[in-house]
């Protein structure tokens, strides 16, 4: 059994090192992740205010009229319609 003891200690030390490295890595990430979360929250808070102000205005949201189709809809959706060229 004395032969297996160094192998067991080596594997335990390796596992302990891996766990220590992972713990240190995750601890190091808490600061940047917290700052990123704060920045994202501030951006969304500002964006929400802007969107509420935009949608509070009575307007028709820049809607464009649909083009007149001279062919069946399925043909038009497949790109089968030729659009007339405008002469300047």
N, C-alpha and C positions, 0 to 999 in steps of 0.2 A: 504494500500500500504506500510505502514511502516514495515509490516511483510516480504514482499518480498525484501526489500532493503538489509538486511544483506546477503540473499542468493545470490543476484546479485553481491554484493561486494566480497563475498567469491569465487564465480565462476570466476569473473574477476581477482582476486588475484591469483587464481590457474592457470588460463590460462597465466597470466603474468609470473608466476614462471616457467611454462613449456617452454615458449618462451625464457626466460632468460637462462634456462639451456641448451636448444638446441643451442642458439647463442654462449654461452660460450664453449660448446663442439665442435662446428664446428670451432670456433676461435682457440681452442687448437690443432685441427688437422691440421691446415694449415702448421705449422712448420714441423712435421714429414712427411706429404705428399709431401711438397716441397723438403725435403732432399731425400726422396725415388725417386721422379721424377728426381732429379739431378743424383743420382746414376744409375738409369735405363738408362738415356740418355748417361752417360759416358760409361756404359757397351755396349750399342748398337753401340755407335760410335767406340769403340775399336773392337767390334765383326765384324762390317761392314768392317773395315780396314783389319782384319784378313781374312775374307771371300773373299774380293777382291784380296788379295795377293794369297790365295789358288787357286781361279779360274783363276788367271792370268797365273799360271804355265801350260805349255803344257803337260798334262798327260791324261791318260784314266780313272781316278777316281776309281781305284781299282775295276773295273768291272770284275765279275767272269763269266765264260762261263755257259750257261744253261746246265743242266744235260740231258743226252740222255734218251729219254722216249721210253720204249718198249711196251707201251700200249696207248690206246686213251687218249687224253689230259684230258677229263673230269674224267676218272678213276684215272689218276695220280693226279689231283687236289683234289680229294676226299680222297686221301691217300690209294688208292687201290693197289699201286705198292709196291712190296717188294724190298727193297734195298739189293743188294748182300753184304754179310759180307766179310770184308777183312781179309785175313789170314796173320798174321805177320811172 
